[in-house]
Amino acid sequence: MKIALVGYGKMGKAIETIAEAQGDQIVARLEEMPTKENINEADVAIEFSTPQTAYDNVVACLELGIPVVCGTTAWLDRLPEVEKICSQVNGAFIYASNYSLGVNLFFEINKRIAQLMQNYPDYTISLEEIHHTEKKDAPSGTAITLAEEIIPIYHMDGWKLSSESSSNQLAIEAKREKDVPGTHTVLYNSEVDQIEIKHIAHSRKGFASGALVAAKWLVGKKGIFTMKDVLGL
């Protein structure tokens, strides 16, 4: 593939390392908005920028006819607009809060356990996420995805950070610690025991590899997709 990296921070550099090792070509490393001149006829754009720039970057790629894999979080109030534009221009777009293949399997495990545990009201449910101190948003997009899978099963009134949550809201505790790529835990606690499911990322490599898997899958397709489509879940 010829890949445009839109956003060239730590994730962009991790994707570059893996892509070049497997024979792909990085044709653009952008920290500015994509244009016809700087996208360099890429086959696909992989967008990991900032919440402030993600929307404009994705729209620019779609309007240039470039399929987009987007992993930036904390801008999703505008996701419906992007999906509408993608349909209008007959483009190709994937958004995921986390591209790790393990995390996407974890999402499916999370839903199944929530379906089992909802029948046992002695257990209270909560979420915890831990990330590096440079992460700009809290809670993480992955934690929000986990929460949004649980909330309809439990008929809850949304989620809140644990310091702000009420009795019928799912509490998410967001911690920031040095050099933690990402740890997510769903906890079911009762007076007699506690059940946990946990995903621990050891490095950014899993996120980068998954984004490349999604990019390869997306090239040549038209439509709006998720990692469920990529993995056949």
C-alpha positions as CSV (number, residue, x, y, z in Angstrom):
1,M,0.0,0.0,0.0
2,K,0.9,3.7,-0.4
3,I,-0.1,5.2,3.0
4,A,-0.6,8.8,4.1
5,L,0.0,9.2,7.8
6,V,-2.3,12.1,8.9
7,G,-0.9,13.0,12.2
8,Y,2.8,12.1,12.8
9,G,3.0,11.6,16.5
10,K,3.9,8.5,18.5
11,M,1.1,6.4,16.8
12,G,2.0,7.6,13.4
13,K,5.7,6.7,13.9
14,A,4.7,3.3,15.3
15,I,2.5,2.6,12.2
16,E,5.4,3.8,9.9
17,T,7.8,1.3,11.5
18,I,5.5,-1.7,11.0
19,A,4.3,-0.6,7.6
20,E,7.8,-0.2,6.1
21,A,8.9,-3.5,7.7
22,Q,6.1,-5.3,5.8
23,G,6.8,-3.6,2.5
24,D,4.3,-0.8,2.5
25,Q,5.3,2.7,1.4
26,I,4.7,5.9,3.5
27,V,4.1,8.6,0.9
28,A,3.0,11.4,3.3
29,R,3.7,12.3,6.9
30,L,1.3,15.1,7.6
31,E,0.9,17.4,10.5
32,E,-1.2,19.8,8.4
33,M,-4.5,19.2,6.6
34,P,-4.4,16.8,3.7
35,T,-4.5,18.4,0.2
36,K,-4.3,17.1,-3.3
37,E,-0.7,18.3,-3.4
38,N,0.6,16.7,-0.1
39,I,-1.4,13.4,0.0
40,N,0.8,12.1,-2.8
41,E,-1.7,9.8,-4.4
42,A,-2.0,7.6,-1.4
43,D,-4.1,4.4,-1.5
44,V,-5.3,5.0,2.1
45,A,-4.9,7.6,4.9
46,I,-4.4,6.6,8.5
47,E,-5.5,9.4,10.7
48,F,-4.2,9.7,14.3
49,S,-4.1,13.5,15.0
50,T,-5.9,15.5,17.7
51,P,-9.6,15.9,18.6
52,Q,-9.4,19.5,17.3
53,T,-8.2,18.5,13.8
54,A,-9.6,15.0,13.2
55,Y,-12.9,16.1,11.6
56,D,-11.3,18.4,9.1
57,N,-8.6,15.9,8.2
58,V,-11.1,13.0,7.6
59,V,-13.4,15.2,5.5
60,A,-10.5,16.5,3.4
61,C,-9.3,12.9,2.7
62,L,-12.8,11.7,1.8
63,E,-13.4,14.7,-0.5
64,L,-10.0,13.8,-2.2
65,G,-11.3,10.2,-2.8
66,I,-8.9,8.7,-0.2
67,P,-10.2,5.9,2.1
68,V,-9.7,6.8,5.7
69,V,-8.9,4.8,8.8
70,C,-9.4,7.1,11.8
71,G,-8.3,6.4,15.4
72,T,-8.4,9.8,17.0
73,T,-10.8,10.0,19.9
74,A,-12.9,12.7,21.7
75,W,-14.4,14.3,18.5
76,L,-17.3,11.9,18.0
77,D,-20.0,14.5,18.3
78,R,-19.2,15.1,14.6
79,L,-19.0,11.5,13.5
80,P,-22.6,11.6,12.0
81,E,-21.5,14.5,9.8
82,V,-18.5,12.5,8.6
83,E,-20.6,9.5,7.8
84,K,-23.0,11.7,5.9
85,I,-20.2,13.2,3.8
86,C,-18.7,9.7,3.2
87,S,-22.0,8.5,1.8
88,Q,-22.4,11.7,-0.3
89,V,-18.9,11.3,-1.9
90,N,-19.2,7.4,-2.1
91,G,-16.1,7.1,0.0
92,A,-14.7,4.6,2.4
93,F,-14.2,5.2,6.1
94,I,-13.5,3.2,9.3
95,Y,-13.5,4.7,12.8
96,A,-12.5,2.7,15.9
97,S,-11.8,3.9,19.4
98,N,-9.1,1.2,19.5
99,Y,-7.6,-0.8,16.6
100,S,-5.9,-3.5,18.7
101,L,-7.2,-6.8,17.6
102,G,-7.1,-8.0,21.2
103,V,-9.2,-5.0,22.4
104,N,-11.8,-5.6,19.7
105,L,-12.1,-9.2,20.9
106,F,-12.3,-7.8,24.4
107,F,-15.3,-5.7,23.4
108,E,-17.1,-8.9,22.4
109,I,-16.2,-10.6,25.7
110,N,-17.4,-7.5,27.6
111,K,-20.8,-7.6,26.0
112,R,-21.2,-11.3,26.7
113,I,-20.3,-11.0,30.4
114,A,-22.6,-8.0,30.8
115,Q,-25.5,-10.1,29.5
116,L,-24.7,-12.8,32.0
117,M,-24.1,-10.5,35.0
118,Q,-27.2,-8.3,34.6
119,N,-29.2,-11.2,36.2
120,Y,-27.3,-10.9,39.5
121,P,-28.1,-7.5,41.1
122,D,-25.8,-8.2,44.1
123,Y,-22.9,-7.2,41.8
124,T,-22.2,-3.5,41.1
125,I,-20.4,-2.7,37.9
126,S,-17.7,-0.1,37.2
127,L,-14.9,0.6,34.7
128,E,-11.3,1.6,35.2
129,E,-8.8,2.8,32.6
130,I,-5.1,3.7,33.0
131,H,-3.1,5.5,30.3
132,H,0.1,7.5,30.0
133,T,0.2,11.0,31.3
134,E,0.4,12.5,27.7
135,K,-3.1,11.2,26.8
136,K,-5.3,14.2,26.1
137,D,-8.8,12.8,26.7
138,A,-10.3,11.2,29.8
139,P,-11.9,8.7,29.9
140,S,-10.4,7.0,26.9
141,G,-12.4,6.3,23.8
142,T,-11.9,2.6,24.5
143,A,-13.5,3.0,28.0
144,I,-16.4,4.8,26.5
145,T,-16.9,2.0,23.9
146,L,-16.9,-0.5,26.7
147,A,-19.4,1.6,28.7
148,E,-21.7,2.1,25.7
149,E,-21.9,-1.7,25.2
150,I,-22.9,-2.2,28.9
151,I,-25.3,0.7,29.4
152,P,-28.2,-0.6,27.3
153,I,-27.9,-4.1,28.8
154,Y,-28.2,-2.7,32.3
155,H,-30.7,0.0,31.3
156,M,-28.4,2.7,32.8
157,D,-28.5,6.5,32.4
158,G,-25.2,6.8,30.6
159,W,-21.7,7.0,32.0
160,K,-19.8,9.5,34.1
161,L,-16.4,9.8,35.6
162,S,-16.5,8.1,39.0
163,S,-16.2,11.4,40.9
164,E,-19.4,12.6,39.1
165,S,-21.5,9.5,38.7
166,S,-25.0,8.9,40.2
167,S,-26.5,5.6,41.3
168,N,-27.9,4.6,37.9
169,Q,-24.9,5.8,35.8
170,L,-21.9,3.7,35.0
171,A,-18.8,5.0,36.8
172,I,-15.5,5.2,34.9
173,E,-12.3,5.9,36.8
174,A,-9.6,7.4,34.6
175,K,-6.0,7.2,35.9
176,R,-2.9,8.7,34.3
177,E,0.5,7.1,35.0
178,K,3.8,7.3,33.3
179,D,4.5,5.0,30.4
180,V,1.2,3.0,30.4
181,P,0.1,2.3,26.8
182,G,-3.4,1.4,28.0
183,T,-5.1,-0.8,30.6
184,H,-8.9,-1.3,30.8
185,T,-10.7,-3.2,33.5
186,V,-14.4,-4.0,33.9
187,L,-15.2,-4.8,37.5
188,Y,-18.2,-6.6,39.0
189,N,-18.1,-6.3,42.8
190,S,-20.2,-7.8,45.5
191,E,-19.9,-8.3,49.3
192,V,-18.5,-11.8,48.9
193,D,-16.3,-11.5,45.8
194,Q,-15.2,-9.6,42.7
195,I,-15.0,-10.5,39.0
196,E,-12.8,-8.6,36.6
197,I,-12.1,-8.7,32.9
198,K,-9.0,-6.8,31.9
199,H,-7.0,-5.9,28.8
200,I,-3.4,-4.7,29.2
201,A,-1.6,-3.3,26.2
202,H,2.2,-3.8,26.4
203,S,3.0,-1.3,23.7
204,R,1.6,0.8,20.9
205,K,2.5,-2.0,18.5
206,G,-0.9,-3.7,18.8
207,F,-2.8,-0.5,18.0
208,A,-0.5,0.2,15.0
209,S,-0.7,-3.3,13.6
210,G,-4.5,-3.3,13.9
211,A,-4.8,0.0,12.1
212,L,-2.7,-1.4,9.2
213,V,-4.9,-4.5,9.1
214,A,-7.9,-2.2,8.8
215,A,-6.3,-0.1,6.1
216,K,-5.5,-3.1,4.0
217,W,-9.0,-4.4,4.4
218,L,-10.5,-1.0,3.5
219,V,-8.6,-0.4,0.2
220,G,-11.0,-1.0,-2.7
221,K,-14.2,-0.8,-0.7
222,K,-16.9,1.8,-0.4
223,G,-18.9,2.5,2.7
224,I,-18.8,3.1,6.4
225,F,-17.3,0.3,8.5
226,T,-16.1,-0.7,11.9
227,M,-13.5,-3.2,13.2
228,K,-16.4,-5.7,13.5
229,D,-16.5,-5.7,9.7
230,V,-12.8,-6.0,9.5
231,L,-12.6,-9.0,11.9
232,G,-15.9,-10.6,10.8
233,L,-17.4,-10.3,14.4
